[in-house]
Amino acid sequence: MPFEEKSAWVMGVLAVGTYTGYLVVILGRAGDAPLAEVSYKAALLWALGISIAASIVIHMVIGMFGPKDARKKDQRDREINRFGEHIGQSFVVIGGVAALGMAMAEMDYFWIANAVYLAFVLSAILGSTAKIVAYRRGFQPW
């Protein structure tokens, strides 16, 4: 399995895992209270920090124990990476537009922050999925 495919798996799994953990914490804190009143900032920052730190550590471990030339990218790897990033970035744009609309509607910061975080998570999941599918089923650039 190429390093880039392993990287896509790491990013996808971490995105799902840390977001799930974040949701468990937030929904657990909410109880019967409205979600917008839940203290979310620390949990959001922890989820982001854990995701970033875990990604760095896992990529280092994969790099240390993989073949020496595993990080070399050929044309196919570059095309698949570009394809996956373009697919994933669509959710960043959607999330930015949603957050802009929510801010203009003067919605609570909780909802704006969570919309942006969800957009980042969906971007990572969709981009990783696109890369994995391209590696597994073949990639035909148009």
Accessible surface in RSA format (square Angstrom, percent):
REM  Atomic radii and reference values for relative SASA: ProtOr
REM  Chains: A
REM  Algorithm: Lee & Richards
REM  Probe-radius: 1.40
REM  Slices: 20
REM RES _ NUM      All-atoms   Total-Side   Main-Chain    Non-polar    All polar
REM                ABS   REL    ABS   REL    ABS   REL    ABS   REL    ABS   REL
RES MET A   1   121.16  62.7  54.10  35.8  67.06 159.7  59.52  50.6  61.64  81.7
RES PRO A   2    55.71  40.6  43.24  39.4  12.47  45.3  55.12  45.5   0.59   3.7
RES PHE A   3     9.69   4.8   7.31   4.5   2.38   6.2   7.97   4.8   1.73   4.9
RES GLU A   4    29.17  16.7  27.46  20.8   1.71   4.1   6.93  13.4  22.25  18.2
RES GLU A   5     7.91   4.5   7.91   6.0   0.00   0.0   0.00   0.0   7.91   6.5
RES LYS A   6    63.06  30.8  61.39  37.7   1.67   4.0  30.91  27.8  32.14  34.2
RES SER A   7    20.91  17.7  20.75  27.7   0.17   0.4   2.32   4.9  18.59  26.0
RES ALA A   8     3.23   3.0   0.05   0.1   3.19   7.2   2.81   4.0   0.42   1.1
RES TRP A   9   109.37  43.9 108.66  52.6   0.71   1.7 108.98  58.1   0.40   0.6
RES VAL A  10    18.47  12.2  13.23  12.0   5.24  12.6  18.46  16.0   0.01   0.0
RES MET A  11    79.44  41.1  78.06  51.7   1.38   3.3  75.24  64.0   4.20   5.6
RES GLY A  12    11.17  13.8   0.00   N/A  11.17  13.8  11.15  30.6   0.03   0.1
RES VAL A  13    94.52  62.2  90.19  81.6   4.33  10.4  93.08  80.9   1.44   3.9
RES LEU A  14    25.34  14.1  24.41  17.5   0.92   2.3  25.34  17.8   0.00   0.0
RES ALA A  15     8.49   7.8   4.66   7.2   3.83   8.7   8.15  11.5   0.34   0.9
RES VAL A  16    75.50  49.7  73.15  66.2   2.35   5.7  75.35  65.5   0.15   0.4
RES GLY A  17    41.54  51.2   0.00   N/A  41.54  51.2  32.40  88.9   9.14  20.5
RES THR A  18    18.61  13.2  11.88  12.0   6.74  16.1  15.52  20.8   3.09   4.7
RES TYR A  19    33.00  15.4  33.00  18.8   0.00   0.0  19.63  14.8  13.37  16.5
RES THR A  20    70.34  50.0  70.02  71.0   0.32   0.8  54.93  73.8  15.42  23.3
RES GLY A  21    34.03  42.0   0.00   N/A  34.03  42.0  33.21  91.1   0.82   1.8
RES TYR A  22     5.75   2.7   0.69   0.4   5.06  13.2   4.00   3.0   1.75   2.2
RES LEU A  23    66.52  37.0  66.52  47.6   0.00   0.0  66.52  46.7   0.00   0.0
RES VAL A  24   100.69  66.3  93.18  84.4   7.51  18.1  97.01  84.3   3.69  10.0
RES VAL A  25    63.78  42.0  57.10  51.7   6.68  16.1  62.88  54.6   0.90   2.4
RES ILE A  26     3.02   1.7   3.02   2.2   0.00   0.0   3.02   2.2   0.00   0.0
RES LEU A  27   101.31  56.4  89.00  63.7  12.31  30.9  89.28  62.7  12.03  32.4
RES GLY A  28    60.75  74.9   0.00   N/A  60.75  74.9  36.13  99.2  24.62  55.1
RES ARG A  29   119.27  50.1  85.17  43.4  34.10  81.2  42.09  57.5  77.18  46.8
RES ALA A  30     9.59   8.8   6.08   9.4   3.51   8.0   6.12   8.6   3.47   9.2
RES GLY A  31    63.73  78.6   0.00   N/A  63.73  78.6  39.08 107.2  24.65  55.2
RES ASP A  32   157.75 110.5 118.35 117.8  39.39  93.2  43.37 102.1 114.38 114.1
RES ALA A  33    49.43  45.5  34.14  52.7  15.29  34.8  39.86  56.1   9.57  25.4
RES PRO A  34    79.20  57.7  66.92  61.0  12.29  44.7  78.88  65.1   0.32   2.0
RES LEU A  35    56.48  31.5  50.65  36.2   5.83  14.7  50.65  35.6   5.83  15.7
RES ALA A  36    34.09  31.3  21.15  32.6  12.93  29.4  21.15  29.8  12.93  34.3
RES GLU A  37   130.94  75.2  96.04  72.7  34.90  83.1  42.46  82.1  88.48  72.2
RES VAL A  38    11.92   7.8   1.87   1.7  10.05  24.2   7.08   6.2   4.84  13.1
RES SER A  39    81.09  68.5  66.03  88.1  15.06  34.7  47.54 101.2  33.54  47.0
RES TYR A  40    21.94  10.2  21.39  12.2   0.54   1.4  15.33  11.5   6.61   8.1
RES LYS A  41   136.26  66.5 135.00  82.8   1.25   3.0  80.52  72.5  55.73  59.4
RES ALA A  42    52.00  47.8  45.99  71.0   6.01  13.7  50.36  70.9   1.64   4.3
RES ALA A  43    10.55   9.7   2.67   4.1   7.88  17.9   8.32  11.7   2.23   5.9
RES LEU A  44    21.34  11.9  21.34  15.3   0.00   0.0  21.34  15.0   0.00   0.0
RES LEU A  45   120.93  67.3 113.58  81.3   7.35  18.5 113.91  80.0   7.02  18.9
RES TRP A  46   175.03  70.2 171.77  83.1   3.26   7.7 147.75  78.8  27.28  44.3
RES ALA A  47     8.24   7.6   3.44   5.3   4.80  10.9   7.85  11.1   0.39   1.0
RES LEU A  48    62.92  35.0  62.88  45.0   0.03   0.1  62.92  44.2   0.00   0.0
RES GLY A  49    35.81  44.2   0.00   N/A  35.81  44.2  32.73  89.8   3.08   6.9
RES ILE A  50    90.90  51.7  87.17  64.9   3.73   9.0  89.95  64.8   0.94   2.6
RES SER A  51    24.23  20.5  23.93  31.9   0.29   0.7   5.74  12.2  18.48  25.9
RES ILE A  52   106.50  60.6 103.53  77.1   2.97   7.2 106.50  76.7   0.00   0.0
RES ALA A  53    54.09  49.7  49.93  77.1   4.16   9.5  54.00  76.0   0.09   0.3
RES ALA A  54    27.01  24.8  18.92  29.2   8.08  18.4  25.27  35.6   1.74   4.6
RES SER A  55    15.63  13.2  15.63  20.9   0.00   0.0   5.90  12.6   9.73  13.6
RES ILE A  56    97.67  55.6  92.98  69.3   4.70  11.3  97.41  70.1   0.27   0.7
RES VAL A  57    85.10  56.0  85.10  77.0   0.00   0.0  85.10  73.9   0.00   0.0
RES ILE A  58    62.41  35.5  61.89  46.1   0.52   1.3  62.41  44.9   0.00   0.0
RES HIS A  59    33.91  18.5  32.74  22.8   1.17   3.0  28.35  29.2   5.56   6.5
RES MET A  60   113.31  58.7 105.07  69.5   8.24  19.6  95.17  80.9  18.14  24.0
RES VAL A  61    64.35  42.3  64.32  58.2   0.03   0.1  64.32  55.9   0.03   0.1
RES ILE A  62    32.91  18.7  26.08  19.4   6.83  16.5  31.40  22.6   1.52   4.1
RES GLY A  63    32.33  39.9   0.00   N/A  32.33  39.9  12.94  35.5  19.39  43.4
RES MET A  64   120.20  62.2  94.76  62.7  25.44  60.6  66.54  56.6  53.66  71.1
RES PHE A  65   164.78  82.4 130.67  80.9  34.10  88.7 135.10  81.9  29.68  84.9
RES GLY A  66    15.53  19.2   0.00   N/A  15.53  19.2   6.68  18.3   8.85  19.8
RES PRO A  67    88.47  64.5  71.80  65.5  16.67  60.6  84.29  69.6   4.19  26.0
RES LYS A  68   199.52  97.3 166.36 102.1  33.17  79.0 123.07 110.8  76.46  81.4
RES ASP A  69    87.74  61.5  77.97  77.6   9.77  23.1  19.25  45.3  68.49  68.3
RES ALA A  70    30.79  28.3  13.45  20.8  17.35  39.5  23.63  33.3   7.16  19.0
RES ARG A  71   150.54  63.2 135.71  69.2  14.83  35.3  49.21  67.3 101.33  61.4
RES LYS A  72   160.84  78.5 141.12  86.6  19.72  46.9  96.04  86.4  64.80  69.0
RES LYS A  73    90.47  44.1  68.79  42.2  21.68  51.6  32.12  28.9  58.35  62.2
RES ASP A  74    81.37  57.0  74.68  74.3   6.69  15.8  41.18  96.9  40.19  40.1
RES GLN A  75   107.48  60.1 104.61  76.5   2.86   6.8  59.00 125.6  48.48  36.8
RES ARG A  76   100.63  42.3  93.77  47.8   6.86  16.3  53.34  72.9  47.29  28.7
RES ASP A  77    14.84  10.4  14.75  14.7   0.09   0.2   0.00   0.0  14.84  14.8
RES ARG A  78   119.18  50.0 112.94  57.6   6.24  14.9  56.62  77.4  62.56  37.9
RES GLU A  79    34.59  19.9  34.14  25.8   0.46   1.1   8.94  17.3  25.65  20.9
RES ILE A  80     0.46   0.3   0.46   0.3   0.00   0.0   0.46   0.3   0.00   0.0
RES ASN A  81    42.75  29.5  41.88  40.5   0.88   2.1   2.07   5.0  40.69  39.3
RES ARG A  82   122.62  51.5 118.43  60.4   4.19  10.0  56.51  77.2  66.11  40.1
RES PHE A  83    57.08  28.6  53.88  33.4   3.20   8.3  57.08  34.6   0.00   0.0
RES GLY A  84     0.00   0.0   0.00   N/A   0.00   0.0   0.00   0.0   0.00   0.0
RES GLU A  85    73.23  42.0  71.89  54.4   1.34   3.2  29.44  56.9  43.79  35.7
RES HIS A  86   112.75  61.6  99.60  69.2  13.15  33.6  62.04  63.9  50.71  59.0
RES ILE A  87    60.02  34.2  56.53  42.1   3.49   8.4  59.92  43.1   0.10   0.3
RES GLY A  88     2.51   3.1   0.00   N/A   2.51   3.1   2.51   6.9   0.00   0.0
RES GLN A  89    82.72  46.3  82.63  60.4   0.09   0.2  34.54  73.5  48.18  36.5
RES SER A  90    49.05  41.5  40.76  54.4   8.29  19.1  41.58  88.5   7.47  10.5
RES PHE A  91    58.29  29.2  58.21  36.1   0.08   0.2  58.21  35.3   0.08   0.2
RES VAL A  92    47.63  31.3  43.91  39.7   3.72   9.0  44.10  38.3   3.53   9.6
RES VAL A  93    98.10  64.6  91.81  83.1   6.30  15.2  97.58  84.8   0.53   1.4
RES ILE A  94   100.99  57.5  97.45  72.6   3.53   8.5 100.07  72.1   0.92   2.5
RES GLY A  95     4.53   5.6   0.00   N/A   4.53   5.6   4.49  12.3   0.04   0.1
RES GLY A  96    40.06  49.4   0.00   N/A  40.06  49.4  32.72  89.8   7.34  16.4
RES VAL A  97    98.23  64.6  94.56  85.6   3.67   8.9  95.40  82.9   2.83   7.7
RES ALA A  98    42.96  39.5  30.88  47.6  12.09  27.5  41.81  58.9   1.15   3.1
RES ALA A  99    12.63  11.6  11.67  18.0   0.96   2.2  11.95  16.8   0.68   1.8
RES LEU A 100   110.31  61.4 105.45  75.4   4.86  12.2 109.57  76.9   0.74   2.0
RES GLY A 101    34.54  42.6   0.00   N/A  34.54  42.6  29.02  79.7   5.51  12.3
RES MET A 102    34.88  18.1  33.19  22.0   1.69   4.0  30.06  25.6   4.81   6.4
RES ALA A 103    51.34  47.2  37.55  58.0  13.78  31.3  39.73  56.0  11.60  30.7
RES MET A 104   144.37  74.8 113.50  75.1  30.86  73.5 102.19  86.9  42.18  55.9
RES ALA A 105    70.54  64.9  37.30  57.6  33.24  75.6  49.52  69.7  21.02  55.7
RES GLU A 106   156.85  90.1 125.50  94.9  31.35  74.7  45.03  87.1 111.82  91.3
RES MET A 107    83.75  43.4  69.65  46.1  14.10  33.6  63.16  53.7  20.59  27.3
RES ASP A 108    67.26  47.1  53.55  53.3  13.71  32.4  26.92  63.4  40.34  40.2
RES TYR A 109   166.51  77.7 165.05  93.9   1.46   3.8 116.90  87.8  49.61  61.2
RES PHE A 110     6.81   3.4   6.02   3.7   0.79   2.1   6.02   3.7   0.79   2.3
RES TRP A 111    94.91  38.1  93.66  45.3   1.25   2.9  79.93  42.6  14.98  24.3
RES ILE A 112    29.74  16.9  29.74  22.2   0.00   0.0  29.74  21.4   0.00   0.0
RES ALA A 113    26.46  24.3  17.27  26.7   9.18  20.9  24.47  34.5   1.98   5.3
RES ASN A 114    20.19  13.9  18.77  18.1   1.42   3.4  14.46  34.8   5.72   5.5
RES ALA A 115    22.07  20.3  12.21  18.8   9.86  22.4  18.36  25.9   3.71   9.8
RES VAL A 116    47.99  31.6  47.99  43.4   0.00   0.0  47.99  41.7   0.00   0.0
RES TYR A 117    10.13   4.7   8.69   4.9   1.44   3.7   8.99   6.8   1.14   1.4
RES LEU A 118    70.29  39.1  70.29  50.3   0.00   0.0  70.29  49.4   0.00   0.0
RES ALA A 119     7.48   6.9   4.95   7.6   2.53   5.8   7.11  10.0   0.37   1.0
RES PHE A 120   100.79  50.4  95.28  59.0   5.51  14.3  96.17  58.3   4.62  13.2
RES VAL A 121     9.25   6.1   7.27   6.6   1.98   4.8   9.25   8.0   0.00   0.0
RES LEU A 122    62.14  34.6  61.38  43.9   0.76   1.9  61.38  43.1   0.76   2.1
RES SER A 123    11.64   9.8   9.80  13.1   1.84   4.2   1.80   3.8   9.84  13.8
RES ALA A 124    30.40  28.0  18.69  28.8  11.71  26.6  29.76  41.9   0.64   1.7
RES ILE A 125    51.37  29.2  50.98  38.0   0.39   0.9  51.13  36.8   0.23   0.6
RES LEU A 126    61.83  34.4  60.61  43.4   1.21   3.0  61.75  43.4   0.08   0.2
RES GLY A 127     5.75   7.1   0.00   N/A   5.75   7.1   5.75  15.8   0.00   0.0
RES SER A 128     7.34   6.2   5.51   7.4   1.82   4.2   1.54   3.3   5.80   8.1
RES THR A 129    66.70  47.4  65.28  66.2   1.42   3.4  49.80  66.9  16.90  25.5
RES ALA A 130    14.01  12.9   5.79   8.9   8.21  18.7  13.29  18.7   0.72   1.9
RES LYS A 131    29.09  14.2  29.09  17.8   0.00   0.0   5.54   5.0  23.55  25.1
RES ILE A 132    22.99  13.1  22.99  17.1   0.00   0.0  22.99  16.6   0.00   0.0
RES VAL A 133    70.66  46.5  69.71  63.1   0.95   2.3  70.66  61.4   0.00   0.0
RES ALA A 134     4.41   4.1   1.38   2.1   3.03   6.9   4.27   6.0   0.14   0.4
RES TYR A 135    21.39  10.0   3.31   1.9  18.08  47.0   3.04   2.3  18.35  22.6
RES ARG A 136   143.52  60.3 110.17  56.2  33.35  79.4  43.87  60.0  99.65  60.4
RES ARG A 137   206.75  86.8 167.37  85.3  39.37  93.7  53.45  73.1 153.30  92.9
RES GLY A 138    43.59  53.8   0.00   N/A  43.59  53.8  27.31  74.9  16.28  36.5
RES PHE A 139    41.15  20.6  16.21  10.0  24.94  64.9  18.12  11.0  23.03  65.9
RES GLN A 140   138.69  77.6 128.16  93.7  10.53  25.1  50.94 108.4  87.76  66.6
RES PRO A 141    67.41  49.1  53.92  49.2  13.49  49.0  57.13  47.2  10.28  63.9
RES TRP A 142   266.54 107.0 189.88  91.9  76.66 180.0 197.13 105.1  69.41 112.6
END  Absolute sums over single chains surface
CHAIN  1 A     9018.8       7483.9       1534.8       6362.6       2656.1
END  Absolute sums over all chains
TOTAL          9018.8       7483.9       1534.8       6362.6       2656.1
